[in-house]
Amino acid sequence: MQKDKIKNLVWFKNDIRTIDNAVLSEATKNGNTFFGVYCFDPKQFETDAFGFKKTEKFRAKFLIETVENLKTQLRNLNIDLLVFYENPEKIIPSICKTYNVSNIYLQKEWTSDEVDTENAIKEKVNNVSWHHIYNQFLYHPEDINFEIHQTPQVFTVFRKKLEKYIDIRHESTIKKQPENNRIENKTKVPTLTDLGFEDFETHTNSAFPFKGGEIGAMQRLKDYFFNTKKLGFYKKTRNGLVGKDYSSKFSPWLANGSISARTIYWQVKQFETEHYKNQSTYWLIFELIWRDYFKYISLKHGNQIFKLGGILNKIYEWRTDQKLIYDWINGNTKSDFVNANMIELKETGWMSNRGRQNVASYFAKELQLDWRIGAAYFESLLLDYDVHSNYGNWMYVAGVGNDPRDRKFNVQLQAERYDSNRKFRKLWLQPSLF
């Protein structure tokens, strides 16, 4: 492909896939040749205001694996992916000039960091058309039956407005491109060392022993749905704590966009057609609707989701006691259940849904610590960090979000219910504690 003929640039963000990628599909429609760009943004590996690295080693490694896989998948479609460890606001204007880019296709974002980066690029490029495409929803924003600013404050109302009335769009597709779509590409995916980390092996007790990337996501889906049919028991096992199969484990791939919510939805429907439909098959879709809900909440409320009073502007007495925070992070609280979950997170970058609710509630309601500190720590460590779900869930448990009941978890009762045989706690705590 000649440089002067290249017109379309696909800027990959948290949509690192080729299957059901509406951005990628849209970029093919005007007949222009195109290529992709992914930036490992150094800002994502800096230390935040609370002293945590925004992206720690677990998600960094998962992201590297994902981008490597994307590069291979795109190459099979005769599409090149240029990869940089550089600020997008520096590299993308340079690429636009070098390759005479006239169109930039990208996933629609609305949270402040992403919007600020886009605006910084727009100030440096001329004669480029921007195409922002919603690419991370189950229910597309153009299809819903209410205005964004009317998004209900209670999840159940949101769900009931949509699930029986709004159809889920089918997956977008992309064909293999002509050979002349290729460009010279000498860029390389950075290593963990490049990003400032030492390489490491996944912990032997990790409940998430999987690799990043679209292929890994689809293999997991095939295995969990069709090979083992574990999907059929999802509702009964989803509150588990030990092992890779108590839940679907799709969230890390969903978070960086190496699988779409729509792909999972339609695969559930295929399972229901080929095998059976029950509460478990519905419940996986139910959880995808929760994921959508937090995205709509952040669309509605903007940066309010990052503020201490949350979307309710509630005033509580929050503390910032460093010893209490340190003890929580390192599993030295008065609750062995909280401690086991926090050690699992520190050692693996993973924590169960049941664990997250308990440790967050303990942090905000028992220790009365500034919930944003806990949310920032989760952002740093979690393999499946998603800005909307993370801050939405933390607001929820802190009583400043979408929970009308403002509940407080009794972590001791929760431990007795979900870890009655102490299997989980024994896995992560020192034997001397028992």
C-alpha positions as CSV (number, residue, x, y, z in Angstrom):
1,M,0.0,0.0,0.0
2,Q,1.3,3.4,-0.9
3,K,1.5,6.0,1.9
4,D,-0.4,8.6,-0.2
5,K,-3.3,6.2,-0.7
6,I,-3.9,5.3,3.0
7,K,-7.0,7.1,4.2
8,N,-8.5,5.3,7.2
9,L,-7.0,4.8,10.7
10,V,-8.6,2.5,13.2
11,W,-7.6,3.6,16.7
12,F,-8.0,0.5,19.0
13,K,-8.8,1.2,22.6
14,N,-10.8,-1.2,24.8
15,D,-12.1,-2.9,21.7
16,I,-9.1,-5.2,21.0
17,R,-10.8,-7.7,18.8
18,T,-11.7,-8.6,15.2
19,I,-15.0,-10.4,16.0
20,D,-18.0,-8.1,16.4
21,N,-15.9,-4.9,16.3
22,A,-18.2,-2.2,15.0
23,V,-15.4,0.3,14.6
24,L,-13.4,-2.1,12.4
25,S,-16.4,-2.9,10.4
26,E,-17.4,0.7,9.9
27,A,-13.8,1.6,8.7
28,T,-14.3,-0.8,5.7
29,K,-17.5,0.8,4.4
30,N,-16.2,3.7,2.4
31,G,-13.9,1.6,0.3
32,N,-10.7,3.2,1.5
33,T,-7.7,1.2,2.6
34,F,-6.9,1.3,6.3
35,F,-4.7,0.2,9.1
36,G,-4.9,0.0,12.9
37,V,-3.0,1.7,15.7
38,Y,-2.7,0.7,19.4
39,C,-0.9,2.8,22.0
40,F,0.4,1.6,25.3
41,D,-0.2,5.0,26.9
42,P,2.6,5.7,29.5
43,K,0.0,7.7,31.5
44,Q,-1.7,4.4,32.3
45,F,1.4,3.1,34.0
46,E,2.0,6.2,36.2
47,T,1.2,6.5,39.9
48,D,-2.1,8.0,40.7
49,A,-3.1,10.6,43.4
50,F,-3.5,7.8,46.0
51,G,-0.1,6.3,45.4
52,F,-1.1,3.3,43.2
53,K,0.2,2.5,39.8
54,K,-2.8,2.9,37.5
55,T,-2.0,-0.4,35.8
56,E,-0.1,-3.0,37.7
57,K,1.7,-6.1,36.4
58,F,-1.3,-8.4,36.1
59,R,-3.4,-6.3,33.7
60,A,-0.2,-5.2,31.9
61,K,0.7,-8.7,31.0
62,F,-2.8,-9.6,30.0
63,L,-2.9,-6.5,27.8
64,I,0.4,-7.4,26.1
65,E,-1.0,-10.9,25.3
66,T,-4.2,-9.3,24.0
67,V,-2.5,-6.9,21.7
68,E,-0.1,-9.6,20.4
69,N,-3.1,-11.7,19.6
70,L,-4.9,-8.8,17.9
71,K,-1.9,-8.2,15.7
72,T,-2.0,-11.8,14.6
73,Q,-5.7,-11.8,14.0
74,L,-5.5,-8.6,11.9
75,R,-2.5,-9.9,9.9
76,N,-4.7,-12.8,8.9
77,L,-7.2,-10.3,7.5
78,N,-4.4,-8.3,5.7
79,I,-4.7,-5.5,8.1
80,D,-1.6,-4.1,9.8
81,L,-1.5,-2.9,13.4
82,L,1.1,-0.3,14.4
83,V,1.9,-0.6,18.1
84,F,3.6,2.0,20.2
85,Y,4.6,2.6,23.8
86,E,3.9,6.3,23.5
87,N,1.3,9.0,24.3
88,P,-1.5,8.8,21.7
89,E,-1.6,12.6,21.6
90,K,2.0,12.5,20.4
91,I,2.0,9.5,18.1
92,I,-1.3,9.7,16.3
93,P,-0.9,13.2,14.8
94,S,2.5,12.1,13.5
95,I,0.9,9.0,11.9
96,C,-1.8,11.0,10.4
97,K,0.7,13.2,8.7
98,T,3.0,10.4,7.6
99,Y,0.2,8.3,6.0
100,N,-2.1,11.0,4.8
101,V,-5.0,9.9,7.1
102,S,-8.3,11.5,6.4
103,N,-10.5,9.4,8.7
104,I,-10.1,8.2,12.2
105,Y,-12.4,5.5,13.4
106,L,-12.6,4.8,17.2
107,Q,-14.7,3.6,20.0
108,K,-16.9,6.2,21.6
109,E,-15.7,7.2,25.0
110,W,-17.0,9.7,27.5
111,T,-15.0,9.5,30.7
112,S,-12.6,12.4,31.3
113,D,-9.2,10.9,30.7
114,E,-10.2,9.4,27.3
115,V,-11.9,12.6,26.2
116,D,-9.0,14.8,27.2
117,T,-6.6,12.6,25.2
118,E,-8.9,12.8,22.1
119,N,-9.2,16.6,22.4
120,A,-5.4,16.9,22.6
121,I,-5.1,15.0,19.4
122,K,-7.8,17.0,17.6
123,E,-5.9,20.2,18.3
124,K,-2.9,18.8,16.4
125,V,-4.5,17.3,13.3
126,N,-6.3,19.0,10.4
127,N,-8.5,17.8,7.7
128,V,-9.3,14.6,9.5
129,S,-12.8,13.3,10.1
130,W,-13.5,11.6,13.4
131,H,-15.9,8.7,13.5
132,H,-16.9,7.8,17.1
133,I,-18.8,4.5,17.4
134,Y,-20.5,2.9,20.3
135,N,-18.7,-0.4,20.6
136,Q,-19.0,-1.7,24.1
137,F,-22.7,-2.1,24.9
138,L,-25.2,-5.0,24.9
139,Y,-28.1,-2.6,24.3
140,H,-26.9,0.0,21.8
141,P,-27.5,3.6,22.9
142,E,-29.4,4.4,19.6
143,D,-31.9,1.6,20.3
144,I,-32.9,2.2,23.9
145,N,-36.4,3.5,24.7
146,F,-35.4,6.4,27.0
147,E,-33.0,9.3,26.8
148,I,-29.6,8.9,28.4
149,H,-30.4,11.6,31.0
150,Q,-33.5,9.5,32.0
151,T,-31.5,6.4,32.8
152,P,-33.2,5.0,35.9
153,Q,-31.5,5.3,39.3
154,V,-32.5,1.7,40.1
155,F,-31.1,-1.3,38.1
156,T,-34.4,-3.3,38.2
157,V,-36.3,-0.4,36.5
158,F,-33.5,-0.1,33.9
159,R,-33.6,-3.9,33.2
160,K,-37.4,-4.1,32.9
161,K,-37.4,-1.2,30.5
162,L,-35.1,-3.0,28.1
163,E,-35.0,-6.7,28.2
164,K,-38.5,-7.5,26.9
165,Y,-38.7,-4.5,24.5
166,I,-35.3,-3.9,22.9
167,D,-33.7,-6.3,20.5
168,I,-29.9,-7.0,20.7
169,R,-28.2,-6.2,17.5
170,H,-26.4,-8.9,15.6
171,E,-22.6,-9.0,15.5
172,S,-20.8,-6.9,13.0
173,T,-18.5,-8.6,10.5
174,I,-15.4,-7.8,8.5
175,K,-14.0,-9.6,5.5
176,K,-10.4,-10.3,4.6
177,Q,-8.9,-7.3,2.9
178,P,-6.9,-7.2,-0.4
179,E,-3.2,-7.8,-0.2
180,N,-2.5,-4.2,-1.2
181,N,-4.0,-3.1,2.1
182,R,-0.7,-4.1,3.9
183,I,1.9,-1.5,4.9
184,E,5.5,-1.8,6.1
185,N,5.3,-2.4,9.8
186,K,8.4,-2.6,12.0
187,T,6.6,-1.8,15.3
188,K,6.7,-4.3,18.2
189,V,4.5,-4.9,21.1
190,P,6.3,-3.8,24.3
191,T,7.4,-6.3,26.9
192,L,6.7,-6.3,30.6
193,T,10.2,-5.0,31.1
194,D,9.6,-2.1,28.6
195,L,6.6,-1.2,30.7
196,G,8.6,-1.2,33.9
197,F,7.8,-4.6,35.3
198,E,9.6,-7.8,36.0
199,D,8.2,-10.9,34.2
200,F,6.3,-13.3,36.4
201,E,4.4,-16.6,36.3
202,T,0.7,-16.9,37.1
203,H,0.1,-18.0,40.7
204,T,-0.6,-21.7,41.0
205,N,-3.8,-21.0,43.0
206,S,-5.1,-18.4,40.6
207,A,-8.8,-18.7,39.8
208,F,-8.0,-17.0,36.5
209,P,-5.1,-19.0,34.8
210,F,-6.0,-17.8,31.3
211,K,-4.1,-15.6,28.8
212,G,-5.3,-12.4,27.2
213,G,-6.6,-12.1,23.7
214,E,-9.5,-12.8,21.4
215,I,-8.6,-16.4,20.7
216,G,-8.3,-17.1,24.5
217,A,-11.7,-15.5,25.1
218,M,-13.4,-17.6,22.4
219,Q,-11.8,-20.7,23.6
220,R,-13.0,-20.1,27.1
221,L,-16.5,-19.4,25.8
222,K,-16.5,-22.6,23.8
223,D,-15.2,-24.6,26.8
224,Y,-17.5,-23.1,29.4
225,F,-20.6,-23.2,27.2
226,F,-20.4,-26.1,24.8
227,N,-17.6,-28.5,26.0
228,T,-18.4,-28.7,29.7
229,K,-21.9,-27.0,29.7
230,K,-20.9,-25.2,32.9
231,L,-23.2,-22.4,31.6
232,G,-26.1,-24.5,32.6
233,F,-25.1,-24.3,36.3
234,Y,-23.9,-20.7,36.3
235,K,-26.5,-19.3,38.7
236,K,-25.8,-22.0,41.3
237,T,-22.0,-21.6,41.2
238,R,-21.4,-17.9,40.4
239,N,-20.9,-17.0,44.1
240,G,-18.0,-19.5,44.4
241,L,-14.5,-18.6,45.5
242,V,-12.1,-21.3,44.4
243,G,-11.3,-22.6,40.9
244,K,-11.6,-21.4,37.4
245,D,-15.1,-22.7,36.7
246,Y,-17.4,-21.3,39.4
247,S,-18.1,-18.4,37.1
248,S,-17.6,-17.6,33.4
249,K,-14.5,-15.5,34.0
250,F,-15.3,-13.5,30.9
251,S,-14.8,-10.1,32.6
252,P,-11.1,-9.5,31.9
253,W,-11.7,-10.1,28.1
254,L,-14.8,-8.0,28.3
255,A,-12.9,-5.2,30.0
256,N,-10.3,-4.8,27.4
257,G,-12.7,-5.6,24.6
258,S,-11.2,-8.8,23.3
259,I,-14.7,-10.2,23.4
260,S,-18.0,-8.3,23.0
261,A,-21.1,-8.5,25.2
262,R,-23.1,-9.2,22.0
263,T,-20.9,-12.2,21.1
264,I,-21.5,-13.7,24.5
265,Y,-25.3,-13.0,24.3
266,W,-25.7,-14.6,20.9
267,Q,-23.6,-17.6,22.0
268,V,-25.9,-18.0,25.0
269,K,-28.8,-18.0,22.6
270,Q,-27.1,-20.7,20.5
271,F,-26.6,-22.8,23.6
272,E,-30.3,-22.4,24.5
273,T,-31.3,-23.5,21.0
274,E,-28.9,-26.5,20.9
275,H,-29.2,-27.6,24.5
276,Y,-31.6,-26.0,27.0
277,K,-32.7,-22.8,28.5
278,N,-32.8,-22.3,32.3
279,Q,-32.3,-19.8,35.0
280,S,-28.5,-20.0,34.6
281,T,-28.5,-19.2,30.9
282,Y,-30.7,-16.2,31.7
283,W,-28.5,-15.1,34.6
284,L,-25.4,-14.7,32.5
285,I,-27.4,-12.3,30.3
286,F,-28.7,-10.6,33.5
287,E,-25.0,-9.9,34.5
288,L,-24.3,-8.5,31.0
289,I,-27.2,-6.1,31.6
290,W,-25.7,-5.0,34.9
291,R,-22.5,-4.2,33.0
292,D,-24.5,-2.1,30.5
293,Y,-26.2,-0.4,33.4
294,F,-23.0,1.0,34.9
295,K,-22.0,2.3,31.5
296,Y,-25.3,4.1,31.1
297,I,-24.9,5.5,34.7
298,S,-21.5,6.9,33.8
299,L,-22.9,8.3,30.5
300,K,-25.7,10.0,32.5
301,H,-23.6,11.3,35.4
302,G,-20.1,11.9,33.8
303,N,-17.3,12.7,36.2
304,Q,-19.7,12.6,39.2
305,I,-18.9,8.9,39.5
306,F,-15.4,9.8,40.6
307,K,-16.4,12.2,43.3
308,L,-16.6,11.5,47.0
309,G,-20.3,12.1,47.3
310,G,-21.0,9.9,44.2
311,I,-24.0,10.4,42.0
312,L,-26.2,11.0,45.1
313,N,-24.0,13.8,46.5
314,K,-24.3,12.1,49.9
315,I,-22.2,13.5,52.8
316,Y,-20.5,10.9,54.9
317,E,-17.5,11.1,57.3
318,W,-14.8,9.4,55.3
319,R,-11.4,8.6,56.8
320,T,-7.9,8.3,55.1
321,D,-6.2,6.4,57.9
322,Q,-3.0,5.0,56.2
323,K,-2.6,2.2,58.6
324,L,-6.1,0.9,58.1
325,I,-5.7,1.2,54.3
326,Y,-2.3,-0.6,54.5
327,D,-3.8,-3.4,56.6
328,W,-6.7,-3.8,54.2
329,I,-4.4,-4.0,51.2
330,N,-2.1,-6.5,52.8
331,G,-4.8,-8.7,54.4
332,N,-4.2,-7.7,58.0
333,T,-7.7,-6.7,59.1
334,K,-9.9,-8.3,61.8
335,S,-11.7,-10.3,59.2
336,D,-10.0,-13.4,57.9
337,F,-12.5,-13.5,55.0
338,V,-11.6,-10.0,53.9
339,N,-7.9,-10.9,54.4
340,A,-8.0,-14.0,52.2
341,N,-9.7,-12.1,49.4
342,M,-7.2,-9.2,49.6
343,I,-4.3,-11.6,49.5
344,E,-5.8,-13.4,46.5
345,L,-6.1,-10.0,44.7
346,K,-2.5,-9.0,45.6
347,E,-1.1,-12.3,44.4
348,T,-3.2,-12.9,41.3
349,G,-4.9,-9.7,40.1
350,W,-8.3,-11.6,40.5
351,M,-11.0,-11.6,43.1
352,S,-14.5,-13.2,43.0
353,N,-17.6,-11.1,42.7
354,R,-18.6,-12.2,46.2
355,G,-15.2,-11.3,47.6
356,R,-15.3,-7.8,45.9
357,Q,-18.6,-6.9,47.5
358,N,-17.4,-8.0,50.9
359,V,-14.0,-6.3,50.9
360,A,-15.5,-3.1,49.4
361,S,-18.3,-3.0,52.0
362,Y,-15.8,-3.6,54.8
363,F,-13.5,-0.8,53.5
364,A,-16.3,1.8,53.1
365,K,-18.8,0.8,55.8
366,E,-16.8,-0.9,58.5
367,L,-13.5,1.0,58.3
368,Q,-15.3,4.1,56.9
369,L,-12.4,4.9,54.6
370,D,-12.7,7.1,51.5
371,W,-14.2,4.6,49.0
372,R,-12.3,6.2,46.1
373,I,-9.0,4.9,47.6
374,G,-10.4,1.4,47.4
375,A,-11.6,1.9,43.9
376,A,-8.2,3.2,42.8
377,Y,-6.5,0.1,44.3
378,F,-8.9,-2.1,42.4
379,E,-8.2,-0.2,39.3
380,S,-4.5,-0.8,39.8
381,L,-4.7,-4.6,40.5
382,L,-7.7,-6.1,38.8
383,L,-7.2,-8.0,35.6
384,D,-10.8,-7.0,34.6
385,Y,-10.7,-3.3,35.6
386,D,-13.5,-1.5,33.7
387,V,-13.9,2.2,34.7
388,H,-17.7,2.2,34.6
389,S,-18.2,-1.1,36.5
390,N,-15.5,-0.4,39.0
391,Y,-16.6,3.0,40.1
392,G,-20.3,2.1,39.7
393,N,-19.9,-0.9,42.0
394,W,-17.8,1.0,44.6
395,M,-20.4,3.8,44.7
396,Y,-23.0,1.2,45.1
397,V,-21.5,-0.5,48.2
398,A,-20.4,2.9,49.7
399,G,-24.0,4.1,49.7
400,V,-23.4,7.0,47.2
401,G,-24.5,5.2,44.1
402,N,-27.4,3.1,42.8
403,D,-28.3,1.0,45.9
404,P,-31.5,2.4,47.4
405,R,-31.1,0.2,50.5
406,D,-27.6,1.4,51.4
407,R,-26.6,-2.0,52.7
408,K,-23.7,-3.1,54.8
409,F,-22.3,-6.7,54.4
410,N,-21.9,-8.8,57.5
411,V,-18.6,-10.3,56.4
412,Q,-18.6,-12.9,59.1
413,L,-22.0,-14.2,58.1
414,Q,-20.9,-14.1,54.4
415,A,-17.8,-16.1,55.2
416,E,-19.9,-18.7,57.0
417,R,-22.3,-18.9,54.1
418,Y,-19.9,-18.9,51.1
419,D,-16.8,-20.5,52.7
420,S,-18.3,-22.7,55.4
421,N,-15.6,-25.3,55.0
422,R,-12.9,-22.6,55.1
423,K,-11.4,-24.0,51.8
424,F,-10.9,-20.5,50.3
425,R,-9.4,-19.0,53.5
426,K,-7.1,-22.0,53.9
427,L,-5.9,-21.5,50.3
428,W,-4.7,-17.9,50.9
429,L,-4.0,-17.6,54.6
430,Q,-1.2,-19.0,56.7
431,P,-2.0,-22.4,58.2
432,S,-1.1,-21.1,61.6
433,L,-4.3,-19.0,61.6
434,F,-6.4,-22.1,61.7
